[in-house]
Structures are given as C-alpha cells and as structure tokens.
Amino acid sequence: MTLEKPGNTHQGEPWDTRAWVEEKRFIQIRIKQGPVEGKRTWGREDLYDRGYPGKRCR
C-alpha cells in the first residue's frame, strides 16, 4: 500500500521523522563502541531450528 491509496492511516498526515533520527543516532553510538568481546556461541543454522509463532517444527 502506498501513501496515496485510501485506507492508509497516515494519508494526509506529515511524517514524524523524530523517531528515525533518534534510531540513527542510537545506531551510530553502537557502531562507535566497536565489536563486543568474545565470540557468539550460535550459528545461522541454529536459528532455523528455533520455532516461531505460526511455524511448523520439523
């Protein structure tokens, strides 16, 4: 759905970009902190074994 189509709750309302600015600031702060010490104990494949709502487990 685009902003121009009926049914969009934001149609005609200006976007409030303050949340996006704050999110970008937060991300920049985290990047400046650098990588965390240690190494993760899981791999991408481990995520596939985790269930989530609506997923049928193997």
Backbone as JSON Lines, residues from 0, in Angstrom:
{"i":0,"aa":"M","n":[0.85,-1.18,0.0],"ca":[0.0,0.0,0.0],"c":[0.9,1.24,0.0]}
{"i":1,"aa":"T","n":[0.56,2.17,-0.83],"ca":[1.35,3.4,-0.87],"c":[0.65,4.47,-0.07]}
{"i":2,"aa":"L","n":[1.33,5.56,0.13],"ca":[0.76,6.66,0.91],"c":[-0.44,7.29,0.21]}
{"i":3,"aa":"E","n":[-0.5,7.2,-1.12],"ca":[-1.57,7.85,-1.85],"c":[-2.88,7.06,-1.84]}
{"i":4,"aa":"K","n":[-2.81,5.76,-1.55],"ca":[-4.01,4.92,-1.62],"c":[-4.9,5.11,-0.4]}
{"i":5,"aa":"P","n":[-6.21,5.04,-0.59],"ca":[-7.13,5.13,0.55],"c":[-6.89,3.98,1.53]}
{"i":6,"aa":"G","n":[-7.2,4.2,2.77],"ca":[-7.05,3.16,3.78],"c":[-5.76,3.28,4.56]}
{"i":7,"aa":"N","n":[-4.85,4.09,4.07],"ca":[-3.6,4.28,4.8],"c":[-3.85,5.27,5.92]}
{"i":8,"aa":"T","n":[-3.54,4.89,7.14],"ca":[-3.83,5.75,8.29],"c":[-2.98,7.01,8.3]}
{"i":9,"aa":"H","n":[-1.88,7.03,7.54],"ca":[-1.01,8.2,7.53],"c":[-1.33,9.16,6.39]}
{"i":10,"aa":"Q","n":[-2.29,8.81,5.58],"ca":[-2.58,9.66,4.42],"c":[-2.98,11.06,4.88]}
{"i":11,"aa":"G","n":[-2.34,12.06,4.32],"ca":[-2.66,13.43,4.66],"c":[-1.98,13.94,5.9]}
{"i":12,"aa":"E","n":[-1.3,13.06,6.63],"ca":[-0.6,13.48,7.84],"c":[0.89,13.56,7.55]}
{"i":13,"aa":"P","n":[1.57,14.6,8.02],"ca":[3.01,14.65,7.79],"c":[3.73,13.58,8.61]}
{"i":14,"aa":"W","n":[4.8,13.05,8.06],"ca":[5.58,12.04,8.77],"c":[6.35,12.7,9.9]}
{"i":15,"aa":"D","n":[6.38,12.04,11.04],"ca":[7.17,12.5,12.17],"c":[8.5,11.77,12.1]}
{"i":16,"aa":"T","n":[9.54,12.46,11.69],"ca":[10.83,11.81,11.48],"c":[11.69,11.76,12.74]}
{"i":17,"aa":"R","n":[11.18,12.25,13.86],"ca":[11.99,12.27,15.09],"c":[12.43,10.87,15.51]}
{"i":18,"aa":"A","n":[11.55,9.89,15.36],"ca":[11.92,8.52,15.75],"c":[13.04,7.99,14.88]}
{"i":19,"aa":"W","n":[13.01,8.3,13.58],"ca":[14.06,7.83,12.68],"c":[15.38,8.5,13.01]}
{"i":20,"aa":"V","n":[15.36,9.76,13.34],"ca":[16.58,10.49,13.71],"c":[17.16,9.89,14.99]}
{"i":21,"aa":"E","n":[16.32,9.61,15.96],"ca":[16.78,9.02,17.22],"c":[17.34,7.62,16.99]}
{"i":22,"aa":"E","n":[16.7,6.84,16.13],"ca":[17.19,5.49,15.83],"c":[18.56,5.55,15.16]}
{"i":23,"aa":"K","n":[18.74,6.47,14.22],"ca":[20.02,6.61,13.54],"c":[21.11,7.01,14.54]}
{"i":24,"aa":"R","n":[20.78,7.91,15.47],"ca":[21.74,8.32,16.49],"c":[22.14,7.14,17.36]}
{"i":25,"aa":"F","n":[21.16,6.33,17.76],"ca":[21.42,5.14,18.57],"c":[22.35,4.18,17.83]}
{"i":26,"aa":"I","n":[22.09,3.94,16.57],"ca":[22.91,3.02,15.78],"c":[24.33,3.55,15.66]}
{"i":27,"aa":"Q","n":[24.49,4.85,15.42],"ca":[25.82,5.43,15.3],"c":[26.6,5.3,16.6]}
{"i":28,"aa":"I","n":[25.94,5.47,17.73],"ca":[26.59,5.3,19.03],"c":[27.06,3.86,19.19]}
{"i":29,"aa":"R","n":[26.21,2.91,18.83],"ca":[26.57,1.49,18.95],"c":[27.74,1.13,18.05]}
{"i":30,"aa":"I","n":[27.77,1.68,16.84],"ca":[28.86,1.4,15.91],"c":[30.18,1.93,16.48]}
{"i":31,"aa":"K","n":[30.14,3.12,17.07],"ca":[31.36,3.71,17.64],"c":[31.91,2.88,18.8]}
{"i":32,"aa":"Q","n":[31.06,2.1,19.47],"ca":[31.51,1.26,20.58],"c":[32.35,0.09,20.08]}
{"i":33,"aa":"G","n":[32.24,-0.23,18.82],"ca":[33.01,-1.33,18.25],"c":[32.41,-2.68,18.57]}
{"i":34,"aa":"P","n":[33.08,-3.72,18.12],"ca":[32.54,-5.08,18.35],"c":[32.62,-5.46,19.82]}
{"i":35,"aa":"V","n":[31.72,-6.33,20.23],"ca":[31.74,-6.82,21.6],"c":[32.84,-7.86,21.75]}
{"i":36,"aa":"E","n":[33.32,-8.02,22.97],"ca":[34.36,-9.01,23.21],"c":[33.77,-10.41,23.16]}
{"i":37,"aa":"G","n":[34.63,-11.35,22.85],"ca":[34.19,-12.74,22.79],"c":[33.62,-13.09,21.43]}
{"i":38,"aa":"K","n":[33.06,-14.25,21.37],"ca":[32.52,-14.75,20.11],"c":[31.15,-15.36,20.38]}
{"i":39,"aa":"R","n":[30.26,-15.2,19.45],"ca":[28.93,-15.77,19.65],"c":[29.03,-17.29,19.67]}
{"i":40,"aa":"T","n":[28.09,-17.91,20.36],"ca":[28.11,-19.36,20.53],"c":[27.11,-20.05,19.62]}
{"i":41,"aa":"W","n":[26.5,-19.31,18.71],"ca":[25.5,-19.89,17.83],"c":[25.84,-19.51,16.4]}
{"i":42,"aa":"G","n":[25.3,-20.28,15.48],"ca":[25.47,-20.0,14.05],"c":[24.12,-19.79,13.39]}
{"i":43,"aa":"R","n":[24.14,-19.33,12.18],"ca":[22.9,-19.06,11.46],"c":[22.01,-20.31,11.38]}
{"i":44,"aa":"E","n":[22.63,-21.45,11.18],"ca":[21.86,-22.69,11.06],"c":[21.07,-22.98,12.33]}
{"i":45,"aa":"D","n":[21.61,-22.58,13.49],"ca":[20.9,-22.81,14.75],"c":[19.58,-22.05,14.8]}
{"i":46,"aa":"L","n":[19.5,-20.93,14.11],"ca":[18.27,-20.15,14.12],"c":[17.14,-20.87,13.4]}
{"i":47,"aa":"Y","n":[17.48,-21.67,12.41],"ca":[16.45,-22.37,11.65],"c":[15.77,-23.44,12.49]}
{"i":48,"aa":"D","n":[16.45,-23.94,13.49],"ca":[15.87,-24.97,14.34],"c":[14.93,-24.4,15.39]}
{"i":49,"aa":"R","n":[15.0,-23.1,15.62],"ca":[14.13,-22.48,16.61],"c":[12.76,-22.24,16.0]}
{"i":50,"aa":"G","n":[11.75,-22.55,16.74],"ca":[10.41,-22.32,16.26],"c":[10.02,-20.87,16.47]}
{"i":51,"aa":"Y","n":[9.01,-20.45,15.74],"ca":[8.43,-19.14,15.95],"c":[6.93,-19.26,15.73]}
{"i":52,"aa":"P","n":[6.15,-18.33,16.24],"ca":[4.71,-18.45,16.11],"c":[4.28,-18.63,14.65]}
{"i":53,"aa":"G","n":[3.49,-19.64,14.41],"ca":[2.99,-19.89,13.06],"c":[3.86,-20.83,12.26]}
{"i":54,"aa":"K","n":[5.02,-21.21,12.78],"ca":[5.91,-22.12,12.05],"c":[5.69,-23.54,12.54]}
{"i":55,"aa":"R","n":[5.6,-24.44,11.6],"ca":[5.52,-25.84,11.98],"c":[6.93,-26.37,12.15]}
{"i":56,"aa":"C","n":[7.21,-27.0,13.28],"ca":[8.54,-27.56,13.52],"c":[8.7,-28.82,12.71]}
{"i":57,"aa":"R","n":[9.95,-29.1,12.33],"ca":[10.22,-30.3,11.55],"c":[10.09,-31.54,12.35]}
